[in-house]
Amino acid sequence: MQLRRSAVNVASHIAEAHGRLNDAEMRKGLGAARASINELQTQAELAGSLGFLNVASTEEILDLATRVAKLTNGLLGVLEADETPSEPSQPANLPRA
């Protein structure tokens, strides 16, 4: 049951982040989604090692979680890249025209 709850939390945090009106809040929601993905991966590994999930199911859950984590990290990277100030078009020590 907890495994399902974690999976739902991942989707819910991503949906909530998408609805945010600014990048900082969106990053916060995506960070929460990433934490839920980590929780899901841990629970899947434990369930598999304790015999509650078969090997194929465990591997499928971990593969899907990894794919979602990569997509989430990619989106976070884009948001962080937008946050960094752009470089000046000319070196600061040259006189302006």
C-alpha positions, 0 to 999 in steps of 0.5 A: 500500500505504501508503494502505491502511495509513494507512486501517487505522491510522485505524480501529485507533486509533479502536477502541483509543480506544473501549476505553480506561478513561478520557477522557485515554487515549481522547483520546490514541487519538483524537489518534493517529487524527486524525494517521493521517487527516492522513497518509491525506489527504496520501497520497491527494493525492500519489497523485492528483497523481502519477497513481496514483489517478484524480480520482474515487477521490482525491476519494472518499478525501478526502471520506471522510477529511474526514467521519471527521475531523469525527466524530473532532473532534466526539468529542474536543470532547465529551471536552474539554467534559466535562473543563472544570470547571462554573461555580458556581451563584452568584457567589463574592462573594454570601453563601451562604444 
